[in-house]
Amino acid sequence: MKRGYFNRFLRGFLLGMSITLSLGGLLLWLLSAQSLVTISAESLEGLQNLLGWSSRNMGMAIWPFTLVLLLFLLTLRTLRQRIAAEQSIDRIVQAAHLTDIWIGLFFGIGVIWTAIGMRSALLSALGDPESAAKLGAFVILQRLVDGGILLALSTTIFGGIGGYLMRVVKAVAVGGELQRYYSRLAEQHNTAVQSSLDRIDSHLQQISHHQENRDEPLALTNLQR
C-alpha cells in the first residue's frame, strides 16, 4: 500500500515538475523572442544563444506549439486524476481521446508550418521569374533561407520529435494505470456475464426439477389404470 502511494506521489511530482519547467522555459523563450526580456549575464550566454536560435528557426510557430503542449499537459493531469478517482468509463475515455488529439495536432502544426514556410520561401526566391533567371544559385538559395525554408524544416523536426515525446510521456505517466483500469472493467464485465449465466442455469434447473415432480404423479396414475 505504501509502495503504491509512493509511486503515485513520485509520478505526480515528476509530472508537476515537468509542467512547471516546461511552462517556465516556454514563457522565458516567448519573452526573449519578443525582446521583452534580455539575458545579459555571461553565465547565461549559452541560454541567450539558444533562445535566439529558437526564435530564428521557429518563428511564430512557437505560439500554437506552446498552446497545444499546455493543453496536452493539463489533459494528461486530468486523465490521471480521473483514473485515480475511478470515474466513469466515458469520462476517462474522453480524457484519453483528448490527449491523443493534442498529440496529433502537435504533429499537424509541424506539417502546416512546413507548408507555410516552403510556400513563403519559394515565393521569395522564385516569385519574379525574370529576376530569378538572372540571379545565381547562391543568391536564390539565400532567398530561400531568408524566405522561410529554415522555418519549414525546423517546424517539421520539432513537431515530429515533440509529438513522439508526448506519446512517450503519456505511456509513462498513465499507460500502466489506464491498462489496469481497462482490465478491471473487462474483469467486472466477465464476472457479470458469468453471474447472469449462472442465474439462468439455476433457473432452468429449477424449471426442470418442477417439471419432473409434476410428471411423476401422472406416470403413477397411468400405471394404476
C-alpha positions as CSV (number, residue, x, y, z in Angstrom):
1,M,0.0,0.0,0.0
2,K,2.8,2.4,1.0
3,R,4.8,1.5,-2.1
4,G,1.8,2.2,-4.4
5,Y,1.2,5.6,-2.7
6,F,4.9,6.4,-3.1
7,N,4.8,5.6,-6.8
8,R,1.7,7.7,-7.3
9,F,3.3,10.6,-5.4
10,L,6.6,10.3,-7.4
11,R,4.7,10.2,-10.7
12,G,2.6,13.2,-9.7
13,F,5.7,15.1,-8.5
14,L,7.6,14.4,-11.7
15,L,4.6,15.4,-13.9
16,G,4.1,18.6,-11.9
17,M,7.8,19.5,-12.1
18,S,7.8,18.8,-15.9
19,I,4.8,21.0,-16.4
20,T,6.4,23.8,-14.3
21,L,9.8,23.6,-16.1
22,S,8.1,23.4,-19.5
23,L,5.9,26.4,-18.9
24,G,8.7,28.4,-17.3
25,G,11.0,27.7,-20.2
26,L,8.4,28.5,-22.8
27,L,7.5,31.7,-21.1
28,L,11.1,32.7,-21.0
29,W,11.5,31.9,-24.6
30,L,8.4,33.9,-25.6
31,L,9.5,36.9,-23.6
32,S,13.0,36.7,-25.1
33,A,11.6,36.3,-28.7
34,Q,9.5,39.4,-28.2
35,S,12.6,41.3,-26.8
36,L,10.7,41.8,-23.5
37,V,13.4,40.1,-21.6
38,T,17.2,40.3,-22.2
39,I,19.6,37.9,-20.7
40,S,23.0,39.6,-20.5
41,A,24.8,37.6,-17.8
42,E,27.9,35.9,-19.0
43,S,26.9,32.7,-17.3
44,L,23.6,32.6,-19.3
45,E,25.2,33.5,-22.6
46,G,24.5,29.9,-23.9
47,L,20.9,30.2,-22.9
48,Q,20.6,33.5,-24.7
49,N,22.1,32.0,-27.8
50,L,19.7,29.1,-27.6
51,L,16.7,31.4,-27.3
52,G,17.9,33.4,-30.2
53,W,18.4,30.3,-32.4
54,S,14.9,29.1,-31.5
55,S,13.4,32.5,-32.4
56,R,15.1,32.4,-35.8
57,N,14.2,28.8,-36.6
58,M,10.7,28.6,-35.1
59,G,9.2,32.0,-35.6
60,M,5.6,32.4,-34.7
61,A,5.0,28.6,-34.8
62,I,6.1,28.5,-31.2
63,W,2.7,30.0,-30.2
64,P,0.5,27.1,-31.4
65,F,3.1,24.6,-30.3
66,T,3.0,26.2,-26.8
67,L,-0.8,26.2,-26.6
68,V,-1.1,22.5,-27.7
69,L,1.6,21.4,-25.3
70,L,-0.1,23.2,-22.4
71,L,-3.4,21.6,-23.3
72,F,-1.8,18.2,-23.5
73,L,-0.2,18.5,-20.1
74,L,-3.4,19.7,-18.5
75,T,-5.5,17.0,-20.1
76,L,-2.9,14.4,-19.1
77,R,-3.2,15.6,-15.5
78,T,-7.0,15.4,-15.7
79,L,-6.8,11.9,-17.0
80,R,-4.6,10.8,-14.1
81,Q,-7.0,12.3,-11.6
82,R,-10.0,10.6,-13.2
83,I,-8.3,7.2,-13.2
84,A,-7.2,7.6,-9.6
85,A,-10.8,8.6,-8.7
86,E,-12.1,5.6,-10.7
87,Q,-14.7,7.8,-12.5
88,S,-17.0,6.5,-15.2
89,I,-15.5,4.9,-18.3
90,D,-16.9,7.6,-20.6
91,R,-15.1,10.4,-18.8
92,I,-11.8,8.5,-18.8
93,V,-12.1,7.6,-22.4
94,Q,-12.9,11.2,-23.2
95,A,-9.7,12.5,-21.5
96,A,-7.6,9.8,-23.1
97,H,-9.0,10.7,-26.5
98,L,-8.2,14.3,-25.9
99,T,-4.6,13.6,-25.2
100,D,-4.4,11.7,-28.5
101,I,-6.0,14.7,-30.2
102,W,-3.4,17.1,-28.8
103,I,-0.6,14.8,-29.9
104,G,-1.9,14.5,-33.4
105,L,-2.4,18.3,-33.5
106,F,1.2,18.8,-32.4
107,F,2.3,16.7,-35.4
108,G,-0.2,18.7,-37.6
109,I,1.2,22.1,-36.6
110,G,4.6,21.0,-37.8
111,V,3.2,19.9,-41.1
112,I,1.1,23.0,-41.6
113,W,4.0,25.3,-40.8
114,T,6.2,23.3,-43.1
115,A,3.8,24.1,-46.0
116,I,3.6,27.7,-45.0
117,G,7.4,28.1,-44.8
118,M,8.0,26.3,-48.1
119,R,5.4,28.5,-49.9
120,S,6.9,31.7,-48.4
121,A,10.4,30.6,-49.3
122,L,9.5,29.7,-52.9
123,L,7.6,32.9,-53.4
124,S,10.5,34.9,-52.1
125,A,13.1,33.2,-54.2
126,L,11.2,32.5,-57.4
127,G,8.3,34.9,-57.3
128,D,9.7,37.0,-60.1
129,P,10.8,34.6,-62.9
130,E,12.8,37.3,-64.8
131,S,14.9,38.4,-61.8
132,A,15.3,34.8,-60.7
133,A,16.7,33.8,-64.1
134,K,19.4,36.5,-63.8
135,L,20.4,35.6,-60.3
136,G,22.9,32.9,-59.4
137,A,22.3,29.7,-57.4
138,F,23.8,31.1,-54.2
139,V,21.5,34.2,-54.3
140,I,18.4,32.0,-54.9
141,L,19.5,29.8,-52.0
142,Q,20.0,32.8,-49.8
143,R,16.5,34.0,-50.7
144,L,15.1,30.5,-49.8
145,V,16.7,30.7,-46.4
146,D,15.6,34.2,-45.8
147,G,12.1,33.4,-47.1
148,G,11.4,30.7,-44.5
149,I,12.8,27.4,-45.6
150,L,14.6,27.0,-42.3
151,L,11.3,27.7,-40.6
152,A,9.7,24.9,-42.6
153,L,12.4,22.3,-41.9
154,S,12.7,23.3,-38.2
155,T,9.0,23.1,-37.5
156,T,8.8,19.7,-39.2
157,I,11.6,18.3,-37.0
158,F,10.2,20.0,-33.8
159,G,6.7,18.7,-34.5
160,G,7.8,15.2,-35.2
161,I,10.2,14.9,-32.2
162,G,7.8,16.7,-29.9
163,G,4.8,14.5,-30.9
164,Y,6.7,11.3,-30.3
165,L,8.0,12.5,-27.0
166,M,4.4,13.4,-26.0
167,R,3.4,9.8,-26.8
168,V,6.3,8.5,-24.5
169,V,5.2,10.9,-21.7
170,K,1.6,9.6,-21.9
171,A,2.7,6.0,-21.9
172,V,5.0,6.5,-18.9
173,A,2.6,8.7,-16.9
174,V,-0.7,6.9,-17.3
175,G,-0.1,3.9,-19.6
176,G,0.1,1.3,-16.9
177,E,-2.8,2.8,-14.8
178,L,-5.0,3.1,-17.8
179,Q,-4.4,-0.5,-18.9
180,R,-5.1,-1.8,-15.3
181,Y,-8.3,0.3,-15.3
182,Y,-9.4,-1.3,-18.6
183,S,-8.5,-4.8,-17.3
184,R,-10.6,-4.2,-14.2
185,L,-13.6,-3.2,-16.3
186,A,-13.2,-6.2,-18.5
187,E,-13.0,-8.5,-15.5
188,Q,-16.1,-6.9,-14.0
189,H,-17.9,-7.4,-17.2
190,N,-16.9,-11.0,-17.5
191,T,-17.9,-11.6,-13.9
192,A,-21.3,-10.0,-14.5
193,V,-21.9,-12.2,-17.6
194,Q,-20.8,-15.3,-15.7
195,S,-23.2,-14.4,-12.9
196,S,-26.1,-13.9,-15.3
197,L,-25.3,-17.3,-17.0
198,D,-25.2,-19.0,-13.6
199,R,-28.6,-17.5,-12.7
200,I,-30.1,-18.6,-16.0
201,D,-28.7,-22.1,-15.5
202,S,-30.1,-22.3,-11.9
203,H,-33.5,-21.1,-13.1
204,L,-33.6,-23.7,-15.9
205,Q,-32.6,-26.4,-13.4
206,Q,-35.5,-25.3,-11.1
207,I,-37.9,-25.5,-14.0
208,S,-36.7,-28.9,-15.0
209,H,-37.0,-30.1,-11.4
210,H,-40.6,-28.9,-11.1
211,Q,-41.5,-30.5,-14.4
212,E,-40.1,-33.8,-13.2
213,N,-42.1,-33.6,-10.0
214,R,-45.3,-32.9,-11.9
215,D,-44.7,-35.8,-14.3
216,E,-44.1,-38.5,-11.6
217,P,-47.7,-38.5,-10.2
218,L,-49.1,-38.7,-13.8
219,A,-47.0,-41.7,-14.5
220,L,-48.1,-43.5,-11.4
221,T,-51.8,-42.8,-12.2
222,N,-51.3,-44.3,-15.7
223,L,-49.7,-47.4,-14.3
224,Q,-52.6,-47.9,-11.8
225,R,-55.1,-47.7,-14.6
